[in-house]
Amino acid sequence: MTVYVSNLNFSVTDELLKGLFTSYGEVTSARVMTDKFTNRSRGFGFVEMPDDSAAQKAIDELNGKVVDSRSIGVNQARPKKEY
């Protein structure tokens, strides 16, 4: 399952994001999205976990948690819309 994480502090790295989720199960990848021109964090990221039940538990427990002085939003990612 792919998990969408919003309202991240701009100092959060891929490694820190992965560390938040590893206590819930295996993390295939964790990536903080960055601006392609400035390489600065855009304040959100995605985490991929192969075990859906572990991912759901992480969503339930991390949604609203304060990380680096910001309350993060954690939800199941939705497919990108086609225009």
C-alpha positions as CSV (number, residue, x, y, z in Angstrom):
1,M,0.0,0.0,0.0
2,T,1.2,3.5,-0.7
3,V,0.7,6.0,2.1
4,Y,0.5,9.8,1.6
5,V,2.0,11.9,4.3
6,S,1.2,15.6,4.4
7,N,2.2,18.7,6.4
8,L,5.8,17.6,6.8
9,N,8.3,20.0,8.3
10,F,10.7,21.1,5.5
11,S,13.6,19.6,7.5
12,V,12.2,16.0,7.3
13,T,14.3,13.7,5.1
14,D,13.6,10.5,3.3
15,E,15.4,8.6,6.1
16,L,13.4,10.3,8.9
17,L,10.2,9.6,7.0
18,K,11.2,5.9,6.6
19,G,12.1,5.7,10.3
20,L,8.6,6.8,11.3
21,F,7.1,3.8,9.5
22,T,9.6,1.0,10.1
23,S,8.2,0.3,13.6
24,Y,4.9,-0.7,11.9
25,G,6.5,-3.1,9.4
26,E,8.6,-3.3,6.3
27,V,9.0,-0.1,4.3
28,T,9.8,-0.6,0.6
29,S,10.4,3.1,0.0
30,A,10.0,6.5,1.6
31,R,10.3,9.7,-0.3
32,V,9.9,13.3,0.6
33,M,8.8,15.2,-2.6
34,T,11.0,18.2,-3.5
35,D,10.7,21.1,-5.8
36,K,12.6,20.4,-9.1
37,F,14.1,23.9,-9.3
38,T,15.1,24.6,-5.7
39,N,15.4,21.0,-4.4
40,R,13.5,22.1,-1.3
41,S,11.0,19.9,0.4
42,R,7.4,20.5,-0.8
43,G,6.0,19.4,2.6
44,F,4.6,16.0,1.7
45,G,5.8,12.5,0.8
46,F,4.9,8.9,0.1
47,V,5.8,5.7,1.9
48,E,5.3,2.3,0.3
49,M,4.6,-0.7,2.6
50,P,4.1,-4.3,1.2
51,D,1.8,-5.3,4.1
52,D,-1.5,-3.6,3.9
53,S,-2.5,-4.3,7.5
54,A,0.8,-2.8,8.8
55,A,0.3,0.2,6.5
56,Q,-3.3,0.7,7.9
57,K,-2.0,0.4,11.4
58,A,0.6,3.1,10.7
59,I,-2.1,5.3,9.1
60,D,-4.3,4.9,12.2
61,E,-1.6,5.6,14.7
62,L,0.5,8.3,12.9
63,N,-2.4,10.5,11.5
64,G,-2.3,13.7,13.5
65,K,1.0,12.9,15.3
66,V,3.3,15.8,15.9
67,V,6.6,15.4,14.0
68,D,9.2,18.2,14.1
69,S,6.6,20.6,15.6
70,R,4.0,19.9,12.9
71,S,0.9,17.7,13.0
72,I,1.2,15.4,10.1
73,G,-1.6,14.0,8.0
74,V,-1.4,10.3,7.0
75,N,-3.8,8.6,4.6
76,Q,-3.9,6.0,1.9
77,A,-2.6,7.5,-1.3
78,R,-5.1,7.9,-4.2
79,P,-4.2,7.3,-7.8
80,K,-3.1,10.3,-9.8
81,K,-5.9,11.7,-11.8
82,E,-5.7,11.7,-15.6
83,Y,-6.6,15.0,-17.3
